[in-house]
């Protein structure tokens, strides 16, 4: 009997645990749910143990399954670190570099960085949009090497953080939205009467966060910033936008600022873990700091 387990199988168990179902894990891994089910059943046969309890409506990890998941995640992290270290040793520059950015940050602002590295190294750069708690989780779980997002109130101790500038947010709605017809102040009692357009937190394991949202407020949750922008322009609801994004739309008459609302200002930072510093990561951090601090999009 085969008592070995592959790295691929560990990735499957990890995806199922994070996503909460075989179907969601299959979507993340770009595979058919039946393929994942077959692989897990074969793994159970090979190891002669039950990984999932299927007695209820939803398959859940058994104690043995949780042990495989927990120890397997350690192996996955070690394998990723091994590949990263080998690439740095062989090439001096990392083979891959992932830069995560909050959805409020225009992805186009990172294109000059991608263009600048041409001729310097063959590092493959991935630009990864994250939202709210998903930003910091991507750094904590090594899904990203560098992070650009709003500053946390309490910073992780193993993360280096430097300010890039400040971003202002303004409350807006479509010009013909009924929120502009109100006569009462825009306080929390007024806000909860209007549907908020929000972007889903991309955190996989951390508690989800919200920004400028009341618990009892109706909402439409979308998957990315562009979808939120389209929903606001269409008049589906109200929400906040970066001032530099909102102003052109306000000037063109598509959106209108909600009166008697305060502009929110928050600090944008660049963050990275100190324990893994290759040439590409070091270079990218310096380039981002130089570019952002001279950029007109931040105050």
N, C-alpha and C positions, 0 to 999 in steps of 0.2 A: 504494500500500500504506500502511495506517495504522501509523505508528510511535509512537503515543502510548500511555501507560499510565495507568490511572486510580488514584485513591487507594484505591478499593474493591479493585482487583486487588492492590495492595501489602499491604493488610490480609489478604487471602487467603494470600499467600505467607508473611507473618509468622506467621499462625496455623498453617499447615502445618509451618513450621520449629519452632515452639515445641511444638506438640502431637505431632509425630513421624509423623503420618499424615494422609491426606485425610479419613478417617472421623472422627478425633478433632477435627480442625479444623472440619469441618462441624457437629459437635455444639456446639462453642463458638460458632460463628457462626449457629447455628440454621438451617442450610441442609442440603439433601440432598447426600450425597457426589458424586452424579452431576452436580449443579449446579456444584460446585467443579471437578470434573475437566473439564467442558465449558469453564468460564471460563479455566482454565489453558491448555487446548489452543488456545482461540481467541487467547489472549494470545501464545502461541508463534507462531501463524500471523501475527498482526498485526505482531509484532516481527521475524519471520523468524529466530528462534533457538530453541535447545532449552534449556528451563529445568530440566527433570527428565530424568535418565537412568533409563529404564524397563527396562533390560536385565536387571536382577536381580529378586529376589523383592519388593523394595521400591523405590519410586521415590525417588531421591536427587537433590539439587541438583547441577547441573553447575557449572563455574567461572563461566559467564555467569549462571547462576541465583543463585549466591552473591553475585555483584556486584549484581544487582538487589535481592536481599534486604537486603544491607548498606546500600546507598545508599537503598533504599526506606524502611528504618526511620528514617533521618535525616529523610526527607521526612514520614513519619507524625508524628514528634515535632514537627517544625516546624509542621505543619498544626494539631496539637492546641494548641500554644502560641499560634498565631495566633488561633484561635477563643477561647481563654481570655483573651488580652490584649484582643481586640475586645469581649468581653462586659464585662470590667472597665471598659474605657474608656467603653462605652455606658451601663452601668448602675451603676457604682461597686461593686456587689456581684457576685461570680461567679454565673454562671447555674447551675453545678453544683459540688458539693463532695463528694468521696469520703473517707470516714473508714474506714480499715482497722483491724481489731482482731483480736488473737489469739483463737482459739477458746475459750481459757480465760476470756475476759472476757465476762460476760453481756451479750448484745445489749440487753437491757432497760435496762441502765444508761445507754444512750445515748439512750433515748427522751425524757427531759426536755430534752435539747439540741434535738432535733427540734421539740418543742413550743414551746420558748422563742424560736425564730427566727421563728415566726408573728407577723405584724404588724410585723416589722422588715425582712424582705426576702423575696423570692420565690425565693431560692436553693433548688435541688433537692438534697436530701441523699441520698447513697447510703451505706448501711452495709454494709461488705464484710468477711466473715470470711476470715481468712488463718491459715495454720498454719506455725510454725517459720520456715524460711528464706523462705517465701513472704511473710511479713510485711515484711521489709526489702527484698525484691525489689520488692514493690508500690510502695514509696516510691522506690526507685532508678529504676524504669522508668515513673514517673509514672502508675501505675495507682491511686495513692492520694495525697491531698493531706496527710492527717494520719494518723499511725499510733499505736496504743496496744498495747503488747506488752511481753514481758520484755526487759530490757536486754541488749545485746550486750557481749561482753568487749572488743571493739574497735569503736568507733563510727566510722561513715563521716565523713570530714572536712567534707563539705558539708551535713551534717545537724545541726540544732539538737535537742538532747535534754534533757528536764527530767524529774526523778523525780515520780511520782504517789503512790507508796506501795509496800508489800510485800505479796506474796501467798504463803500457805502451801499446800503440797501434801501430801496424805496418801495412803498406800498402802491400798487397800481391795479387797474382793471381796464377792460375795454372801454372806449370812450362812451359807448351807449349803455354800459352796465348800470343797473338800477342802484348800485351803491353810491353813485354820484348824485342821486336825487334825494338822499336822506338829509334831514335837518339836524338830527341829534349828533352829539360828539361821537367820534369813532373810538369808543372804549371797548373793553372786553364784552360788554353786553351787546354792543352793536356788532362787533366782529363775528360773534358766533351765529349771526343771522345770515351770513354769506358763505357760500361754498369756497373753501380754500383749495388752491392747486398746489400740491406738494409732490416732491420727488421721493421715491421709496429709498429708505436706508439700504445700503448695499452690504451691511454687516451680515456675516454668516453665522457667527456664534455669539457675538456681543449683543447686549440689549440695544434695541433700536432707539434712536434719538429723534426728536422733532425740533423744528425751529419755527417760531412765530405761529404756533398752532395750538388751539384750545381743545381740551378733551371732548367737549360736547359740540364741536363745530363740524358741520358737514364738510366733506372733502372729496376731492378726486385725486387719487394717487397715480402718478405716471412714473415711467422708468428712467427718464433722463431729462436734462435741462431743456433740450429743444422741444420736447413734448410739452413741458410746462409752459414754455414761451408761446407755443401754438395755441394751447388751451386758453391762456390769458388773452391773447389777441382775438380769439374767437368769441370771447365773452362768457366762457363756461364758469368762471369764478374769479376770485381775487387772489393776490399773492405778492410776494416781494421779489424784486429783481435787482441785480447790481446796477448802480446809478449809470455807469457808462453804457450798459445795455439798454436801460429804460429810456434815457434821454432822447436818442434818435427816434424811438417809437412814439414818445410823447410829442415831440416836435412835428412829426408827420401826422399826428391826429389819430393814430391807431390805438394807442393807450392814453390813459389820463391818470395823473397822480391822485390818489385818494386824499381829499382835503383833511386837515387836522390830524395828520399822521406824522410821526417822528421818523426821521431817517436814522437807521441803525448803522453804526460803524463798528467793524471788527478787524482785528489784526490778522493778516495772512502771513504764514510762516513756511519755511522749508525745514523738513525734518528727515533725519536718517539715523540708522543704528550705527553706533561707533565701532562695533566689533568686526565689521566686514567692509574694508576699504580697498577697492581695486583702483586702477588708473582711470577707468571710464567713469566710475562713480565719483571719484575725487574731481575729475575734470568737469563733469556735468554740474556738480554742486557749485563750483566756482562760476561757471557760465550762467547758471540760473540766477545766482545772487547778483551778478554784474548786470544782467539784462533787466531783472525785475526792479531793482533799485533805481534804475534810470528810466523806467517805463512810466508813461503818463496815465496808465490805468489805475495806479495806486497813488494815494496822497502821500 
